């Protein structure tokens, strides 16, 4: 299984970006039963959870992004998304997608989001 994250880039403060992540070669039943998550990590910092969606569709957000970011999943496409709005310079980080199914734990390669002030 390979996670392919994309959609990062440079955006001005107040702007929007949409991150996507595809779980290539993961069977549908496994993806549908997985917990999906977006994390972010700055240089020299720990990797922090941004948003998580469980198999039932329950979503949790970090306080810092609540009301600005929206996470979603499309099981049929094996895709997960993070719609980011009202971006702030402090949102600048490398964003990672993660798929967890029991003992199986997969991470994407990271995509850089840079928010200029």
Secondary structure as the mmCIF struct_conf table of DSSP 4:
data_model
#
loop_
_struct_conf.conf_type_id
_struct_conf.id
_struct_conf.beg_label_comp_id
_struct_conf.beg_label_asym_id
_struct_conf.beg_label_seq_id
_struct_conf.end_label_comp_id
_struct_conf.end_label_asym_id
_struct_conf.end_label_seq_id
STRN STRN1 UNK A 2 UNK A 6
STRN STRN2 UNK A 9 UNK A 12
TURN_TY1_P TURN_TY1_P1 UNK A 13 UNK A 14
STRN STRN3 UNK A 17 UNK A 24
TURN_TY1_P TURN_TY1_P2 UNK A 25 UNK A 25
HELX_RH_AL_P HELX_RH_AL_P1 UNK A 28 UNK A 32
TURN_TY1_P TURN_TY1_P3 UNK A 33 UNK A 33
BEND BEND1 UNK A 34 UNK A 34
STRN STRN4 UNK A 35 UNK A 41
TURN_TY1_P TURN_TY1_P4 UNK A 43 UNK A 44
BEND BEND2 UNK A 45 UNK A 45
STRN STRN5 UNK A 48 UNK A 53
TURN_TY1_P TURN_TY1_P5 UNK A 55 UNK A 56
STRN STRN6 UNK A 59 UNK A 61
TURN_TY1_P TURN_TY1_P6 UNK A 63 UNK A 68
STRN STRN7 UNK A 69 UNK A 74
HELX_RH_3T_P HELX_RH_3T_P1 UNK A 75 UNK A 77
TURN_TY1_P TURN_TY1_P7 UNK A 78 UNK A 78
STRN STRN8 UNK A 79 UNK A 84
BEND BEND3 UNK A 86 UNK A 86
HELX_RH_3T_P HELX_RH_3T_P2 UNK A 89 UNK A 91
STRN STRN9 UNK A 93 UNK A 101
TURN_TY1_P TURN_TY1_P8 UNK A 102 UNK A 103
STRN STRN10 UNK A 104 UNK A 107
STRN STRN11 UNK A 111 UNK A 116
#
